[in-house]
Amino acid sequence: MTAKEKAKELFDRFYGIEPVQPIYIGMDKGQSKQCALICVDEILEFAYYIEWEKKEEAISKLKFLKEVKEEINKL
């Protein structure tokens, strides 16, 4: 999955477009974007406090999340 696809998936889940979403949350586009960004920020903040055994893999995943954040901002 690309960063752009992940960004769209997160946004859609809040916006109520995602087909697996059991209920419509009822957020507008701006609110959906903010919630998706909050999710990514929380994961990034948490990740900085973990002692990584495989640093290269961890760095790669953190870079991916930052790309997801950039893609969310483009929505």
Phi, psi and omega per residue, in radians:
M1 nan 2.354 3.121
T2 -1.456 2.899 3.097
A3 -1.074 -0.663 -3.142
K4 -1.133 -0.734 3.121
E5 -1.139 -0.724 3.132
K6 -1.151 -0.717 3.099
A7 -1.040 -0.791 3.139
K8 -1.130 -0.699 3.133
E9 -1.073 -0.829 3.127
L10 -1.082 -0.817 3.132
F11 -1.028 -0.832 -3.110
D12 -1.079 -0.610 3.133
R13 -1.120 -0.637 3.097
F14 -1.401 -0.593 -3.101
Y15 -1.326 -0.271 3.095
G16 1.586 0.282 -3.117
I17 -1.583 -0.560 -3.084
E18 -0.967 2.143 -3.088
P19 -1.069 -0.457 -3.132
V20 -1.460 -0.110 3.114
Q21 -1.169 2.068 -3.070
P22 -1.231 -0.466 3.135
I23 -2.375 2.755 3.059
Y24 -1.505 2.108 -3.080
I25 -1.309 -0.486 3.066
G26 1.421 0.508 3.122
M27 -1.611 2.617 3.033
D28 -1.454 3.118 -3.061
K29 -1.056 -0.765 -3.127
G30 -1.118 -0.737 3.122
Q31 -1.151 -0.712 3.133
S32 -1.086 -0.736 3.132
K33 -1.112 -0.788 3.136
Q34 -1.071 -0.749 3.141
C35 -1.130 -0.729 3.118
A36 -1.104 -0.710 3.109
L37 -1.142 -0.696 3.103
I38 -1.059 -0.735 3.120
C39 -1.023 -0.841 -3.114
V40 -1.141 -0.743 3.119
D41 -1.053 -0.727 3.131
E42 -1.096 -0.744 3.126
I43 -1.134 -0.769 3.140
L44 -1.095 -0.769 3.137
E45 -1.087 -0.771 3.115
F46 -1.086 -0.710 -3.061
A47 -1.116 -0.531 -3.116
Y48 -1.190 -0.326 -3.108
Y49 -1.696 0.027 -3.135
I50 -1.616 2.402 3.036
E51 -1.493 1.938 -3.036
W52 -1.512 2.342 3.061
E53 -1.437 -0.667 3.135
K54 -1.945 1.474 -3.021
K55 -1.058 -0.685 -3.128
E56 -1.095 -0.743 3.117
E57 -1.146 -0.730 3.136
A58 -1.106 -0.777 3.126
I59 -1.088 -0.700 3.108
S60 -1.071 -0.752 -3.137
K61 -1.200 -0.660 3.094
L62 -1.147 -0.693 3.084
K63 -1.088 -0.714 3.116
F64 -1.050 -0.789 3.135
L65 -1.105 -0.636 3.085
K66 -1.156 -0.646 3.063
E67 -1.132 -0.701 3.095
V68 -1.037 -0.770 3.133
K69 -1.051 -0.763 3.099
E70 -1.067 -0.716 -3.139
E71 -1.190 -0.634 3.084
I72 -1.084 -0.745 3.138
N73 -1.095 -0.440 3.117
K74 -1.383 -0.276 -3.100
L75 -1.194 nan nan
